[in-house]
Amino acid sequence: MISRRSTLAIAAGCVALSGLGLSGPAAAQDKPLTILTSLPNMAFPFFVHMQKELRAEAEEQGGITLMESDGQGSTPKQTADVEAALVQGVDGIIISPNEVDAMAPALQQAVDAGIPVVTIDRRVEGVPGLLAHVGADNVKGGEAQGNLIMELFPDGATIFNLQGQPGSSPAIDRNAGVHNVLDQHAEKYPFVFEQTAFFARDKGLSVTESGLAGLNEAPAVIVAANDDMALGAIEAVKAAGQTDKIKVLGFDALPEALASIRGGELAASIEQFPGEQSRTALRLLVDYLRDGKEPESDLVLLTPAAITEKNFDQAERLGELN
């Protein structure tokens, strides 16, 4: 059943096309679109890759102008970018919110204005009318980390946990996933240290340094909610002379993390297929804008996979390595 929103969108498209003397599927397919893409912070390679894939998919689709926005790690900046795009009259929005709750009012404003919104990577709750969310199942990703720890340390291990940015859905879900698995065996897999390092490499380094200094014994494994923190942790482990005692697990399968796995420093990283998230989100939005086709589901989740030296060829960004 086509919703009232879809019906209105289709009707509006027909009126606009009839004014140009065009009609039918071919006209809809050729309809030029302007789409805001808003990512939390382009200082992170993960989001640079997502934007690159959005750009590539837009080029393949044709007739799409992307209004590329960098949230710069600031919710007020990202909110202002969305509001400015509404004033300029974009056709749709693809956004990964810096803070999921804080971005809700701006996205509700977009929905109320009739602008379809697709969220990627980070979901937003409490905004009725979003077209779809496309992301990785971050809880399953965290569970993959937990399961790998149990596989690597069947007799038990002490866990040092570097959590992501407070308030972001990936940080919340990945942490929940790790605990889902290991809390069932808490006596064998105790968490001896847990603290946020804000998804940042320098924080991963400094938090790991202080955390290790405060422990009487080195943990068996450091599990990090992203690769930047994991790579920072590796530097701290090296500086402490404990490389042979501590395994480090990341999340995101960044090219640098893949190189570290290949080099034997990083034990594993979780692949969440960010490029496919981006391309899927854009396809869903364009299908809706041009053809009035609603997504089969408003929640599309890709299943993450742990990448180790054993299945290295499954990494999405393997081709970016030298």
N, C-alpha and C positions, 0 to 999 in steps of 0.2 A: 504493500500500500504506500502510495506517495504522500508525504506529509504536506500540510498546507504551505510550509516554507518552501518545499521543492516545487509545488504548483506555482507559487508566486514567482520563483526564480525562473521557471520555464516560461511563464507568461511574459515576464519582463524581457527575457531574451528574445522571444518571438516578436514583440513590439519593436525592439531596437533593430532587429534584423530586417523586419518588413519596411522600416523607414529607409533602409539602404537598398531595398529591392532584392534582398536575399531571403532564402528560406531553406528549411530542411536540414538534414544531418551534416551535409558538407559545410553549410554556413556555421553551424554550431562548432564544428571541429576547427574552423579557421578563426573563431572569435578571439581577438587579442585580449590578454589578461595581464593585470598588474597584481602581483602577490607580494605581501610583506613576509620576509623570512627574518625571524628574530631569535637569535641564539644568546645564551646567557653571558658568555665571555669568550671572545675570539683569541684571548691569550692562551687558551687551552687547545692543544693540537686536535683533541677529540672533536671539538666544535668546528675547527677549521675543515676537518675532513667531512663533517656533515654538510657544511655549506658548499663545499666543492661538489658533493654528490647532488645536492639540490640544484646547483647550477648546471650540472651535466644533464640531469633529468629534464630541466626546463628547456635546454637546448634541443634535446631529443623530441620533446613534445612540440616545440615550435610555437611562435606567437606569444611567448610569455616573457614579461619583464619582471625581474625580481628586484624588489626594494630591500636590499640587504641591510640588516640592522645588527649592531653589536651591543649587547646589554652591558658590557664592561663590568660585569659582576655587581651591577647596581639595579635594584628593583625600581627606584624612581626613574632612572634612565630608560629602562625597558618599558615602563608604563608610559613615559612621555613619547617614546617611539611609536607605540601602538596608537596613542591618541592622535599623534601627528599623521599617521597613515590613514586613520579614519577621516580626518579633515581633508586629506588629499584625494580620498576616494578610491582606495584599493578594492579589488574584487574579492580577495580572500587573504587569510592570514595563516601562516605556519609558524608555530612558536614553541620553543623549549623554555619554559619560565625559569627565571633565576630563583625565585621563591614561589612555591606553588600556591600558597594561601594568599600571599600579598598581591599576586598578579590577577586574582579572581575578579576584582571590580573592573579592571580595564578590559578583560576578556568578556565579561558580562555586557559591558558597554558596546563592544563590537557585535556580539550576538544580537543584542536589542536593536542595533542599527541594521540588521539583516546581512551582516558580513559573516560568511562561514569561516569557522576556525578549526584547524587541526593542530593538536598538540603532539609534539614528538619528544621522545626520551623521558621527559618529565611531565607527569599528568597534573591536572588541576581538578580538584573536587569542588562540588558546590556551585557549578556554573551550568545550569540546564541549557540545552540547545547547542552545545559544542558538536561539530560534525563528527569528529572521531579523535581517538588517541592512538598513535602508533609508537610502539616502544619495545624494549626488551622486557621480558618478565624478570625484573631485577630480584625478586624474591628467589626465583629458581636459580638465578646467577649466584646469589649468596649461598644457596644450598649446594650449588656445584663446588664452591670453594670449601664448604664444610665437608662434603663427601670426599673431596680430594685430600683434605687433611687426614681424614680417617684412613684413606687408602695409603697415604705416605707413612702414617704413624699408627699402624694397627694396634700397637700396645699402649697408645696414649701419647698426649703431647700437651705442653703448656702453650696457651694462645695469647699473642700480643695483637690487639685489634686496633687498627687505624681507621676511624670512621670518617665519612665524608661530610660535606657542608650541612650543618644543621638546618632542618626545614626543607631540604630538597628531597623529592620522592625517591630518587635512586639511592641516596644515602640511607634513608629510612628502610627501604625495602631490602637492600643488600645486607644491612646489618641484621634485619629480621631473619633473612634466609640463613645466614651463618649460624645464628642462635637456634633456629628451628632444628638444625641437624645436630649441633654439638651439645646443646642443652639437654638433649635426651641421654647424653652420656657424660654428664657434668663432672663426675669423679675422674674419668679418664682424660677429659679435655677441658680443664679449667681455664677461664679467661683471667690472666694475671695482670693485664693492663688493657684499658680501653679509653680512648680519647679521640676527639676529632682533630684532624689535620687539614680540614677545609678543602680537600681535593687538591692541595697545592704541594709541589715538590719541596720547596724550602721548608714548609711546615712539616712535611713528612720526615725530613732530615732532622729538624730541631726537636720535634716531639719524640721521635725515636731515640735520639741522643739522651734526652732527659729521662725518658721512660726506662731505657736500659740501665742508666746510672742509678735509678731508684730500685732496681730489682737485685735480689741477692744472687740469683742464678739466671743465666740467659734463657729466654724462651725457646721452645723448639721451632716455632713458626711465627712469622709476622704476616697477618692477613690484612690487606689494604683494600679499601673500597674503590680505588682507581690506580692506574699505573703510575701517575705522577707521584703520588704518595709512596708507592712501592719502590720507585727508583730512588727517591730521597732516602727511604729506609735502608736501601742497599748501601748507600754511601755511609750512613751512620754505622751500619754493621761492619763495613770494611774498616772504618776508623777505629772501631772498638776491637778489631782483631778477632771477630767472631764469625767470619764467613763460613767456616767449616762446621759451626754449631747451629746456625739459624737458617731455615728456609724462608723465602719471602714469596708471597702470592699477591698478584695484582688483579686488576679488572679493567678491561677496555681493549686489550690486544693492540695497543699502539705500536707503530713500527719500531720505536726505540725499545719498547718492552719485548717485542719479538726478537730483536737483535740481542737483548739481554738473555732471553731464554736460549737462543742459539749459542751464546757465549758461556752458558752454564751458571750465570749469576742469579737470574730470576727463575724460580721453580715453575711458575705457571702464570697465565693471565686468562681472564674470562672474556671470550669473544661474544659481543652482543650485536654485531652486524649493524653498526650505525649508518653505513652507506645505504643499506637496504631499507632501514627505517626512513631515511630521508626520501628516497625514491618512492617508496610506498605511500608516504604521506602526500607527496606532490601529485601522484597519480590519482589518489582518492579525491583530492580537492579539485583537480582539473576535470575529472569525470563528472563531478557534481556541478561545477560551474558551466561546463560546456554542454553536458547532456542531461543534466538533472538527475543523474544516477546517484542514489544514496548508497553509502557503504553497506555491505552485507552485515557488518557489525560495527558498532561505534567504539569497539575496543579490539585492536589488533596487536598482539604480543608475539614477538619472536623469541624462541627459546635459546638462551645463551649456552655456550659450550666451553669447557675448560681446555685451553691450549697449552700443551706441554711439548717437549722435544719429540714425543712419540707421535703426535698428530699435527705437527707444525704446518703441514700443507693445507689445513682447514681454515687458516686465518684469512680474514677478508682482505687485509692490507699487506699481504705477503709480497705483492709485486712492488711495494715501495721500498723494500730493503735493497741495499747495494749488493 
